[in-house]
Amino acid sequence: MNEDLYSYEGLLVLIDCLNELIDSSGKRKQMIDVSKDKLIESYEVAKNFLPVEVINKQLKLTNQKVFRLQVAGRCGLSSSKYCLKLCPTQLCLSEQQLIRKYLSDSKYENLPINHIWADAHRDGLYISKATFYKYVRQIRGKRIIHEKKRPVKSVIRAERAFEILHMDSTTFRCLNGERVYVHFIMDNYSRTVLGAVPSYSSKSMVVANNLMAVISKYKLHFKPFELYSDDGPENHGYVNELLKDKTVSITRIVANYRTETSNNMIEAWNKKFKQIILRRFKAKSFENLEEQLPKMVDYFNNLRLPVLQTLSPNEVITGVTYEDTGIRDKMYEAKLIRLCQNRLLSCNIRDESTRMKSSCTAN
């Protein structure tokens, strides 16, 4: 008995010495990750002779870490490489394949990742944006760089449609080198682009005609609303004359970096127009832009936006809410189906996800 005790104490001394050497190298984590198969194999054998608590203490492991070592890298089908049966809360194979399909679809190549998630979320991929980002990182094998949000002086938020409108102009060059202006008017509440007019100049007549067209189209005569715009020359002249019209009740607010308010919503749209819309619709010339601009506006107004809880501007302006989509209940149902499908997965069969999904739904 004493000999066994002496042997046990001597073994602990050797283990402590090895732990000190490993810790001093600073590569404990790397060594465990590289030799995890051998470690887990030895761990299972050691459990026949020593309590788990003693083994974990000597190896500086926890039950959770041991479990992760057991399941990590065991599945060649899952993007996470974790066993689907042992980690059933991860996305099932059909959902992971659907993410790959969206990422490789050419019609989404002009959109940021969060816009792709919004479209997928509404079309049946009932997962959160954070989960979507995580699997995109695993599939593409690289980090997603998030743009840092710049602080704004004031956040303007309307409580209903047509309460606050934003007006601004942007300029760019067509593929043939022509320099053109596009004058936009946007609704604050729904982010719907209400008016868009191309021109070769920034004359106030063009801006005033655009504003008058929006008022007529959406029947805003005698309806009071606030109009945010900068103090550029295009927003004076004919625009000032229009504001004196007794049939309109517009409170104009000058919004730029020198004031306490900001016209940041439509300024952000100007950037999106160049980085998202023009990547999809190539403006070859002024005539081509004039022809395609209504299609560009319609495309954006029907685009599902993360900032609108995956609703499109056209849906919001007509009164649709996120609750109307019923997605919260669908996400809960998808979670239950996912757990069932992963637990029933046969590791020897790749193409039975459809059968299992129908079985889980029936149950």
C-alpha positions in Angstrom: 0.0 0.0 0.0 2.8 2.4 0.9 4.6 1.5 -2.3 1.5 2.4 -4.3 1.2 5.7 -2.5 4.9 6.5 -3.0 4.5 5.7 -6.8 1.4 7.9 -7.0 3.1 10.8 -5.3 6.2 10.4 -7.5 4.1 10.4 -10.6 2.4 13.6 -9.5 5.8 15.2 -9.1 6.8 14.2 -12.7 3.5 15.6 -14.0 4.0 18.9 -12.2 7.5 19.1 -13.7 6.1 18.4 -17.2 3.4 21.0 -16.8 6.0 23.6 -15.8 8.0 22.8 -18.9 5.0 23.0 -21.2 3.8 26.3 -19.6 7.3 27.8 -19.9 7.3 27.1 -23.7 4.0 29.0 -24.1 2.7 26.4 -26.5 0.3 24.4 -24.4 -2.7 25.2 -26.5 -0.9 24.4 -29.8 0.5 21.1 -28.4 -3.0 20.0 -27.3 -4.6 20.9 -30.6 -1.9 19.1 -32.6 -2.0 16.0 -30.5 -5.6 16.0 -29.5 -6.3 12.5 -30.9 -3.6 10.9 -28.9 -4.6 12.9 -25.8 -8.2 11.9 -26.0 -7.2 8.3 -26.5 -5.0 8.3 -23.5 -7.6 10.2 -21.5 -10.2 7.5 -22.1 -7.7 4.8 -20.9 -6.7 6.8 -17.9 -10.4 7.1 -16.8 -10.3 3.3 -16.0 -7.6 3.9 -13.3 -8.1 7.5 -12.0 -11.1 9.7 -11.2 -11.9 12.3 -14.0 -11.4 15.2 -11.5 -7.8 14.1 -10.8 -7.0 13.7 -14.5 -8.5 17.1 -15.4 -6.6 18.8 -12.6 -3.3 17.3 -13.6 -3.8 18.1 -17.3 -5.3 21.5 -16.6 -8.4 20.7 -18.5 -12.2 21.1 -17.9 -15.0 18.8 -18.8 -16.1 21.3 -21.4 -12.6 21.5 -22.9 -12.4 17.7 -23.1 -15.7 17.5 -24.8 -14.6 20.1 -27.4 -11.5 18.1 -28.1 -13.6 14.9 -28.5 -15.9 16.5 -31.1 -13.5 18.9 -32.9 -12.5 17.9 -36.3 -14.6 14.8 -36.3 -17.0 15.8 -39.1 -15.8 16.5 -42.6 -19.2 17.6 -43.8 -19.9 20.4 -41.3 -18.2 23.7 -41.9 -17.4 23.9 -38.1 -15.8 20.3 -38.2 -17.7 19.5 -35.0 -19.8 16.3 -34.9 -23.4 17.1 -35.7 -24.8 14.3 -33.5 -22.7 15.4 -30.4 -23.3 19.2 -31.1 -26.9 19.2 -32.5 -27.5 22.9 -31.9 -25.3 23.9 -34.9 -26.9 24.4 -38.3 -27.9 21.2 -40.1 -26.2 20.3 -43.4 -29.1 21.6 -45.5 -28.9 25.0 -43.8 -25.1 25.2 -44.2 -25.4 24.2 -47.9 -28.0 27.0 -48.3 -25.5 29.6 -46.9 -22.9 28.4 -49.5 -25.5 28.7 -52.2 -26.3 32.3 -51.3 -22.6 33.2 -51.0 -21.8 31.8 -54.5 -24.9 33.3 -56.2 -23.9 35.9 -58.7 -27.0 38.0 -58.1 -25.7 38.8 -54.6 -22.1 39.7 -55.6 -22.9 43.5 -55.3 -24.3 43.2 -51.8 -22.6 43.2 -48.4 -22.9 40.1 -46.2 -25.6 41.6 -43.9 -27.8 42.3 -47.0 -27.4 38.7 -48.1 -28.4 37.5 -44.6 -31.5 39.7 -44.8 -32.6 38.1 -48.1 -31.8 34.6 -46.9 -33.6 35.2 -43.6 -36.8 36.2 -45.3 -36.6 33.4 -47.9 -36.5 30.6 -45.2 -33.1 30.6 -43.5 -34.3 31.3 -40.0 -31.1 32.2 -38.2 -29.8 35.3 -36.6 -27.3 37.7 -38.3 -24.6 36.8 -35.8 -25.0 33.1 -36.6 -24.9 33.8 -40.4 -21.7 35.8 -39.9 -20.1 32.9 -38.0 -20.8 30.3 -40.7 -19.6 32.7 -43.4 -16.3 33.0 -41.5 -16.1 29.2 -41.3 -17.0 28.7 -45.0 -14.7 31.4 -46.4 -12.0 30.9 -43.8 -11.4 34.5 -43.1 -12.7 37.2 -40.7 -15.4 39.6 -41.8 -14.2 43.1 -41.3 -17.0 45.3 -39.8 -16.9 49.0 -40.7 -16.6 51.2 -37.7 -19.6 53.4 -37.2 -18.8 57.0 -37.1 -20.6 59.0 -34.4 -23.1 61.5 -35.7 -24.1 64.7 -34.1 -27.8 63.9 -34.1 -29.9 60.9 -35.1 -33.1 61.9 -37.0 -35.9 59.4 -36.7 -39.5 59.8 -37.9 -42.4 58.0 -36.3 -44.4 57.6 -39.5 -44.0 57.7 -43.2 -43.7 61.2 -45.0 -43.1 62.9 -41.7 -39.4 63.7 -42.5 -37.9 63.7 -46.0 -34.2 64.0 -46.9 -33.0 65.7 -50.1 -29.5 65.6 -51.5 -27.5 65.4 -54.7 -24.5 63.2 -55.7 -22.2 63.2 -58.6 -20.1 60.5 -60.4 -18.7 59.6 -63.8 -20.4 57.2 -66.2 -18.3 54.5 -67.9 -17.9 56.8 -70.9 -16.4 59.6 -68.7 -19.5 61.8 -68.6 -19.9 63.6 -65.3 -23.5 63.5 -64.1 -25.6 64.5 -61.1 -28.4 62.5 -59.5 -30.8 64.3 -57.2 -32.5 62.1 -54.6 -35.4 62.5 -52.1 -35.8 59.8 -49.4 -38.3 59.1 -46.7 -36.8 59.0 -43.3 -39.1 56.4 -41.7 -39.1 53.8 -44.4 -35.8 54.7 -46.3 -37.8 54.6 -49.5 -36.3 56.6 -52.4 -39.2 58.7 -53.4 -37.6 60.7 -56.3 -34.5 60.4 -58.4 -33.6 62.7 -61.3 -30.4 62.6 -63.4 -28.9 65.8 -64.9 -25.7 67.3 -66.2 -25.8 70.1 -63.6 -26.9 71.0 -60.1 -29.4 73.7 -61.0 -32.1 74.4 -58.5 -34.8 74.1 -61.2 -34.0 70.3 -61.5 -34.1 69.9 -57.7 -37.4 71.9 -57.4 -39.0 69.8 -60.2 -38.0 66.6 -58.5 -39.5 67.8 -55.2 -42.7 68.9 -56.9 -43.0 65.5 -58.6 -42.6 63.7 -55.3 -45.3 66.0 -53.7 -47.7 65.3 -56.5 -47.0 61.5 -56.7 -47.5 60.9 -53.0 -50.3 63.5 -52.6 -48.4 65.6 -50.0 -50.2 68.8 -50.8 -51.4 70.5 -47.6 -49.7 67.8 -45.6 -47.0 69.3 -43.3 -43.6 67.6 -43.3 -39.9 68.5 -42.5 -37.4 68.6 -45.4 -33.7 68.1 -44.5 -31.2 69.3 -47.0 -27.8 71.0 -47.1 -27.2 74.6 -47.8 -25.9 74.1 -51.4 -26.8 76.5 -54.2 -29.0 73.8 -55.8 -31.3 74.0 -52.8 -32.0 77.7 -53.2 -33.5 79.6 -56.1 -36.4 77.6 -57.5 -36.6 75.5 -54.4 -37.2 78.6 -52.3 -39.9 79.7 -54.7 -41.6 76.3 -54.3 -41.5 76.5 -50.5 -43.5 79.7 -50.8 -46.3 77.8 -52.5 -49.5 77.9 -50.4 -50.4 74.4 -51.4 -47.4 72.9 -49.6 -46.5 73.1 -45.9 -42.8 72.3 -45.7 -40.5 73.1 -42.9 -37.0 73.2 -44.4 -34.1 72.3 -42.1 -30.6 73.0 -43.1 -28.5 70.0 -42.1 -24.8 69.7 -42.5 -21.6 69.2 -40.5 -21.7 72.8 -39.2 -25.2 72.4 -37.6 -26.5 70.3 -34.7 -28.5 68.2 -37.1 -27.3 65.8 -39.8 -28.5 64.7 -43.2 -26.6 61.5 -42.7 -29.3 59.1 -43.8 -29.4 60.2 -47.4 -25.6 60.9 -47.4 -25.2 57.2 -46.5 -27.6 56.3 -49.3 -25.4 58.2 -51.8 -22.6 55.9 -50.8 -24.8 52.9 -51.1 -25.9 54.0 -54.6 -22.3 54.1 -55.8 -21.1 51.0 -54.0 -24.1 48.7 -54.3 -26.5 49.9 -57.0 -24.0 51.0 -59.6 -22.1 47.8 -59.2 -25.2 46.0 -60.4 -26.4 48.5 -62.9 -23.5 49.8 -65.0 -24.2 53.4 -66.0 -22.5 53.5 -69.4 -23.6 57.0 -70.3 -26.1 59.7 -69.3 -28.7 58.3 -71.6 -28.2 54.8 -70.2 -28.4 56.2 -66.7 -31.6 58.0 -67.5 -33.1 54.8 -68.8 -31.9 52.6 -65.9 -32.5 54.9 -63.0 -36.1 53.9 -62.4 -35.0 50.3 -62.3 -32.2 51.2 -59.8 -34.7 52.9 -57.5 -37.2 50.0 -57.8 -34.4 47.5 -57.0 -33.4 49.3 -53.9 -36.9 50.0 -52.7 -37.6 46.2 -52.8 -34.3 45.3 -51.3 -34.5 43.7 -47.8 -32.5 45.8 -45.5 -31.0 44.7 -42.1 -31.6 48.1 -40.7 -35.3 47.6 -41.3 -35.4 44.2 -39.6 -35.1 42.5 -43.1 -38.1 44.4 -44.4 -37.9 46.3 -47.7 -38.5 50.1 -47.9 -41.7 49.5 -50.0 -43.0 47.1 -47.3 -42.4 49.6 -44.5 -43.9 52.6 -46.3 -47.1 50.5 -46.8 -47.3 49.7 -43.1 -45.8 46.1 -42.9 -44.1 45.3 -39.6 -41.6 42.6 -38.7 -44.2 40.9 -36.6 -46.4 40.5 -39.7 -43.8 38.1 -41.2 -44.2 35.6 -38.4 -40.4 34.9 -38.5 -39.9 34.7 -34.8 -42.2 31.6 -34.6 -40.6 30.2 -37.7 -37.1 30.5 -36.1 -38.2 28.6 -33.0 -39.7 25.9 -35.2 -36.5 25.7 -37.3 -34.5 25.3 -34.1 -36.5 22.2 -33.1 -36.3 20.7 -36.5 -32.5 21.4 -36.6 -32.0 19.5 -33.3 -34.0 16.5 -34.4 -32.3 16.4 -37.8 -28.8 16.5 -36.4 -29.5 13.9 -33.8 -30.9 11.5 -36.4 -28.1 12.1 -38.8 -26.4 8.9 -40.1 -22.7 9.6 -40.5 -22.5 7.0 -43.3 -25.1 8.6 -45.5 -24.7 12.1 -46.9 -28.0 12.7 -48.7 -30.7 11.8 -46.2 -31.2 15.3 -44.8 -34.5 15.7 -46.8 -35.9 12.5 -45.4 -34.9 13.4 -41.8 -36.4 16.9 -42.2 -39.7 15.6 -43.3 -39.7 13.0 -40.4 -38.9 15.7 -37.8 -41.6 18.0 -39.2 -44.2 15.2 -39.0 -43.2 14.5 -35.4 
